[in-house]
Structure formats: structure tokens, C-alpha cells
Amino acid sequence: MASGKKLSDRLRLIADYAIPEQSVATSIYEPILIDVGTDHGLLPRKLLDEGKLSRAILTDVVDGPLSMAKNNLDADLYGDRIELRLGDGLQPLNHAEGDVVVIAGMGGELITHILETDIVKTKSFPRYILQPRNASDILRRFLYDNDFFIIDEGLVLERGKICEVIHCAVREYTTITDVRVTDTAINANNYCDDCGNIDVGEERMVLTGRRYKHDDTCLTDFQITNIHMAQRPQLLKTFIKSKISSLSKARDNILSHARGNQAERLEIMDCEIEEFKRRIACL
């Protein structure tokens, strides 16, 4: 079947996380993908064209994106393998009717809201591919607090902006062979205070969002994870430097315009900047 338009690097990474090549080679069934906030529908169309899905359910909260997706999807070609639904977040979905849910291109707080609105329904879907445009730390904190495993994470450059993609799973659907992140206890003999890497024998394991550094208000682990620290150092350096730059500008703005005592807020910012610098030093 024709593969159609080529995916951007961001959508390609999302697609690879959603349907890994090894699962295509070994699976006895084709999974069902749910694309929440589908926009143009290019991702499910590409995966259907590649023969990696049995069905795809595309949802959006407004009619416009669904109409765009419908125009991009030939009804004669895809038939009942594509279904379009109007609704907010996971609301138009039934419990457990898909294998992997993609929520991409939204703010981290909005994605968190979608997931927490009906946590029972949220946890009925085994895996999620999440691509927050901002506030990824808020999203990761939610995942940690609600017993999700982060299987993998990736950074990808698109139109001059570094995008974060998070592949996670509900704990009860996850086996140890699926994950790069575990609940391995921190051992003072193999723990790096600077970057948080944990070495266990010859296998390097990572711990994401499982520890507090200094205190709850001065925390960078939910922004730059230890999975990040093992990948593409040059892109990661650029990503961390952008966070330092944003924090520094915000700090200068507070000093110039803030009213009242901002000492605590400034101390938190200074702490985060120093933590980010330590991360860069570990690369």
C-alpha cells in the first residue's frame, strides 16, 4: 500500500514509540491506535499505510480538525479502519477500546488535565505517547504520582524548537523487559549526585522522577530526566541551555519589576539554574 506523505521527525518519533519495529515483527495482531487531538490525521494514516494498525480512532474537541483529517483520509481506501469522533480528551472513548493513545502538540497542563479527568478510564489504555509543548515537568509529576512507568523519552528538533516525546505505560500492563525506568533503590555507592545515573552491574539503569534533590520546591528531575541524560548530548545541551536562559530572563524580570519579597522565589530559580548547569557538566 502507498505510504503517502512523509512524516516529520517529530511525528516519526511518535510513530516509532507507538508501534515499535520489534512489536511489528513479533506481534500476532495489529493494534488499535487512538489519536487524541488529531488535527490533520497524518500519523494514523501513515501507520495504516505501513500496515502497522488494524484500526485508528481519531478524536478532537472541535469540528475543524476532524474535517481536515477526514479530507486527508480516503473513505474508500480506509473504510471502517478509521473512525472520527467529536469530544473532549478521552471522553468520546470507551474503556479499553485501544492499545496505545497518542496525545501530542498540547501543553503539559492540558495533557495532564485530560489524563486526570477520569483516571479509571485513563488507566484502561495500556500505553501512551505524550508530546507536551511545555510544562513537561507537571506532566511527569502526574505520571509519577499516578503509577505510570516512563518507558522511554526522546528529544527531536522541529522548526527550530526542541520537542519532548514521552512513551509511558500503566504499571499493571508493564513488564520489566518493557521499561528503561525502574523502582531500583538508590545506592550511595553507585549514585552520581550530579546527574543521578545509577549503575547496576554492567547494565545502566535510570531513575526518573523517583527522588527529590534539595527539597520539593527546588527540583529539576521532572524537567531533565535521567533517560534524557543517556541520549544525544549535543541536542540535550542545547535543550538545557534554553531552560537556563528562560529562567535567567524570568529572574532578571523579577528583580526589575517584582513587588514585595521575592527572595524565596529567586532562591528556587537560582537552585534550578545550578542544577541545570550540573546536568550539562555530566554530559
C-alpha angles and dihedrals in degrees: 000000000000113000095214125199117007115250121240116251089258094053091042091057090048090049092049091051092045095051110016115204092239091056090052090053096047105029120107092203138041112242130233115242125203117203110197113199089012099182104177100004093229096132098056091040091055093047091049090049089052090053094242099121136054093199141353129209114203120196137180136168094232135043098238099073091042090053089050091050091048090053090052093050120070107221091204091053101042101027114171092351089088123056125182120205131183116219149098118284113308092344096103092051129090121228114281096351094135140046101216131019122206119201108174140162098025132111117272092242092053092049089049090051091051092051097044097046092084108007093179091058091041091056092049089076112075102213140024134196108201127186111183117190091206142351092046089156091063090051094048091049089054091049091050094046092049099049102256122148118224103223097184143336134207141190122214132178116232125170092342094308126106110230126202121218121191123196110196140162139202108259097238091056094049130092124195091251090060099058140071091190120068140168091251109158118248111254116199090215096060103027122106111214091202103053106007097236116157121205116202110182109303094331117087110218126188135214119208125187092347100113142044120225115208095337143326094277097051104055132137099165092094090053103043109026129197090248086061090051091062095054141074099336097197094053090043091052090054090048094051092045089055089055091049090050093050092048092047092051091048090049092051090049091054091050091050102042113011122119124214129007111333097165095116093048091049091049090054091050092049090050092051092048091052091048091052090050090053089052091054090050089057094057 
